[in-house]
Amino acid sequence: MRSSSIAAGIILILAGLFFLLLPLFPNIASVINIGQHWPLIIVAVGGFFLVGALLGVTGLAIPGTVIAGIGGLLYYQNINNAWESWAYAWALIPGFVGIGIFISRVLEGDLRRGLREGGGLIVISSILFIVFGALLGGGFSFGAVVAILLIVFGLWLFFKALFSSDRSQKT
């Protein structure tokens, strides 16, 4: 409870400082160009959650990576005017959850569990992103999709075997 209060306190202090300093520097809005870079606010909110995770509330890593990841997607889409990419970019969200699970478990000192629990979501998310991107105009050629899927599946098999809980040698 104490570490979550510390994390929440730091996040609130940083947010308050930002809003307090904003009126003191009116030119900052023109430098930042909020109209173009507004998704970075969402990334920053996710970053605050990740700071909380680093300060001991490891469960905050999952919403932190989801919020920051969606903010990153929105930033890419806003900068490139590529809003149609939502047709397949949504498939990355389970991967953001997987990254959050991985970070959470690593912060708890359990790398193997992080790879097992988060890695599966990351692999599934990557496959969905590639497949839907190829089908819905993500700029992937069929040959590249097959090659990437082979690599992803091979990496999944490799890491699954490397970090499996059953260490016995079966032939």
QUIPEUR-V936942 format. One record per helix or strand of 3 or more residues. SS is the DSSP state (@ for helix, = for strand). FROM is the first residue (numbers start at 0). TO is the last residue. If there is no record, write none. Layout:
BEGIN
[[SS	FROM	TO] [SS	FROM	TO]]
END
This chain:
BEGIN
[[@	1	21] [@	27	31] [@	33	36] [@	38	53] [@	59	79] [@	82	106] [@	110	134] [@	141	161]]
END
